[in-house]
């Protein structure tokens, strides 16, 4: 999956191991200040906040993260089911609350659901994206490079849109096949074929791509560049 998760506060070892075993990349911050600093410097796909941080810091951090990172899902972890704490967390901007005593499969399912929903929302919100002399109007399905309109089939455009929505993050083969093609198998070269076609059209040097990258053993990445602009 290669999703980046920031944990603010003390997360039970069992939960941390569970995330690592399922290929999530976890960064831990002991307190609210450290978490805020790290979140500014690095992009994350999900925030997990410990509600037991002292002096209500967990809930304040939740509100701060929601204000500064509007599109990043927030999962608040409580020591046990507590309706009052859950309601407060949701009011502060959390997307969901969970207790470590929950079944590990449920914890993973909730995290997966938050990440999928966010990825879809980001893809839907994309309108026009520009990079390296390329302008992509996702709303109208028009791709131009150096002013010339290029023929880009619908599936190639959907693949590009998904990678751009997750730009800066490695996306696994399984996720792309599931979310873009609706496949439940990884035994296909479909992504590689479509990506090769996109590189031929959009990259200055398809053999040494700058934007549409394959990360060996992990997945695919739309690399964030300095000359990009996004309009929604």
C-alpha positions in Angstrom: 0.0 0.0 0.0 2.8 2.4 0.9 0.5 4.8 2.7 2.2 7.2 5.1 0.6 7.4 8.6 1.5 9.8 11.4 0.7 8.7 14.9 0.5 11.5 17.5 0.8 10.2 21.0 1.1 6.7 22.4 -0.3 4.0 20.1 -0.5 0.4 21.5 2.3 -1.8 20.3 -0.2 -4.2 18.9 -1.7 -1.6 16.7 1.7 -0.3 15.5 2.7 -3.9 14.6 -0.6 -4.4 12.8 0.0 -1.4 10.6 3.6 -2.4 9.8 2.5 -6.0 9.0 0.0 -4.5 6.5 2.7 -2.4 4.8 1.7 1.0 6.2 4.6 3.3 6.8 4.3 4.7 10.3 5.9 7.8 11.8 5.4 8.3 15.5 5.4 11.6 17.4 5.3 11.6 21.2 3.3 14.8 21.6 1.2 17.3 19.9 4.0 19.8 19.2 6.2 17.2 17.6 3.3 15.9 15.5 2.5 19.4 14.3 6.1 20.0 13.3 6.4 16.7 11.4 3.1 17.1 9.6 4.2 20.5 8.2 7.4 19.0 6.8 6.1 15.8 5.3 3.0 14.7 3.5 0.8 12.0 5.2 -2.2 10.0 4.0 -3.7 9.5 7.5 -3.3 11.0 11.0 -3.9 8.8 14.0 -4.3 10.8 17.2 -4.2 9.5 20.7 -7.1 11.0 22.6 -5.3 10.5 26.0 -2.6 13.2 25.3 -2.4 15.4 28.4 -4.5 18.5 28.9 -6.8 17.7 26.0 -4.0 18.1 23.5 -5.3 15.3 21.4 -8.6 17.0 20.6 -6.9 20.4 20.0 -4.4 18.7 17.7 -7.4 17.1 15.8 -8.9 20.6 15.3 -5.5 22.0 14.2 -4.9 19.2 11.7 -8.4 19.5 10.2 -7.8 23.3 9.7 -4.3 22.9 8.2 -4.7 19.6 6.4 -8.3 19.7 5.1 -8.2 16.6 2.9 -6.2 14.3 5.1 -8.3 11.8 7.1 -8.1 11.8 10.9 -8.6 8.7 13.1 -8.8 9.3 16.8 -7.8 6.4 19.0 -9.5 6.2 22.4 -8.5 3.7 25.2 -12.1 2.3 25.2 -15.4 3.1 23.7 -16.4 6.5 25.1 -19.4 8.2 23.5 -18.6 11.6 24.9 -15.0 11.5 23.8 -16.0 10.2 20.3 -18.6 13.0 19.9 -16.0 15.6 20.9 -13.4 14.2 18.5 -15.9 14.2 15.6 -16.8 17.8 16.4 -13.1 18.7 16.3 -12.8 17.3 12.8 -12.0 13.6 13.2 -13.4 11.3 10.5 -13.7 8.3 12.7 -12.9 6.9 16.2 -11.6 3.5 17.2 -10.4 1.7 20.4 -7.5 -0.7 20.4 -9.8 -3.3 21.9 -11.7 -3.5 18.6 -11.0 -6.5 16.3 -7.8 -5.9 14.3 -9.8 -6.6 11.1 -12.2 -3.8 12.0 -9.3 -1.4 12.7 -7.8 -2.2 9.3 -11.2 -2.0 7.5 -11.8 1.5 9.0 -8.4 2.8 8.0 -8.8 1.3 4.5 -12.2 2.9 4.1 -10.9 6.3 5.1 -8.0 6.1 2.7 -10.2 4.9 -0.2 -12.8 7.6 0.4 -10.1 10.3 0.5 -8.5 9.1 -2.7 -11.8 9.1 -4.5 -12.7 12.6 -3.3 -9.3 14.0 -4.4 -9.7 12.5 -7.8 -13.2 13.8 -8.2 -12.1 17.3 -7.1 -9.4 17.6 -9.8 -10.2 19.9 -12.6 -7.1 21.2 -14.4 -3.6 20.0 -13.6 -0.4 21.3 -15.3 3.1 19.9 -15.2 6.1 19.9 -17.5 4.4 21.7 -20.4 1.4 19.4 -20.1 -2.1 20.7 -19.3 -4.8 18.1 -18.3 -8.4 19.1 -18.2 -9.9 16.2 -16.3 -13.4 17.6 -16.4 -13.5 17.8 -20.2 -11.1 14.9 -20.9 -8.7 17.2 -22.8 -4.9 16.8 -22.7 -2.5 19.3 -24.3 1.3 19.3 -24.5 3.0 22.4 -25.8 -0.4 23.6 -27.1 -1.1 20.4 -29.0 -4.1 18.3 -28.1 -3.2 14.7 -27.5 -5.5 11.6 -27.9 -5.6 10.0 -24.4 -8.1 7.2 -24.0 -10.4 7.2 -21.0 -8.6 4.5 -19.0 -5.3 6.2 -19.4 -6.9 9.5 -18.2 -8.4 7.7 -15.2 -5.0 6.2 -14.3 -3.3 9.6 -14.6 -6.1 11.2 -12.5 -5.7 8.7 -9.7 -1.9 9.0 -9.6 -2.1 12.8 -9.7 -4.7 12.8 -6.9 -2.2 10.7 -4.8 0.8 12.7 -6.1 3.9 12.3 -4.0 2.7 8.9 -2.6 3.6 5.5 -3.9 0.4 3.7 -5.0 0.4 -0.1 -5.1 -0.5 -2.2 -8.1 -3.4 -3.8 -6.2 -4.9 -0.4 -5.3 -4.8 0.8 -8.9 -6.2 -2.3 -10.3 -9.0 -2.3 -7.7 -9.9 1.4 -7.8 -9.3 2.2 -11.5 -10.1 -1.1 -13.2 -12.3 -2.8 -10.6 -10.0 -5.9 -10.7 -9.4 -8.2 -7.8 -6.2 -9.7 -9.2 -2.7 -8.5 -9.7 -1.8 -11.0 -12.4 -2.0 -8.5 -15.3 0.3 -6.1 -17.0 -2.5 -3.6 -17.7 -1.0 -0.8 -15.6 2.4 -1.1 -17.2 1.0 -0.9 -20.7 -1.2 2.1 -19.9 1.6 3.8 -18.1 4.0 3.3 -21.0 1.5 4.9 -23.3 1.1 7.9 -21.0 4.9 8.3 -20.8 5.2 8.3 -24.6 2.7 11.1 -24.8 3.5 13.2 -21.7 7.2 12.7 -20.8 10.0 14.5 -22.5 12.1 11.3 -22.3 9.8 8.3 -21.8 12.8 6.0 -21.0 13.8 8.3 -18.2 10.5 9.7 -16.9 10.4 12.7 -14.6 6.8 12.4 -13.4 5.2 9.0 -14.0 7.5 6.6 -12.1 7.6 2.9 -11.3 8.9 2.1 -7.8 10.3 -1.4 -8.1 8.6 -3.8 -5.7 6.2 -1.1 -4.3 4.1 0.4 -7.0 3.7 3.6 -9.0 4.3 7.3 -8.2 3.4 10.6 -9.7 6.4 12.7 -8.6 5.7 16.2 -7.4 7.5 18.7 -9.5 8.2 22.4 -9.0 6.4 23.5 -12.2 2.9 22.2 -11.3 -0.4 24.0 -10.8 -3.8 22.7 -9.8 -7.2 24.2 -10.3 -10.4 22.8 -8.8 
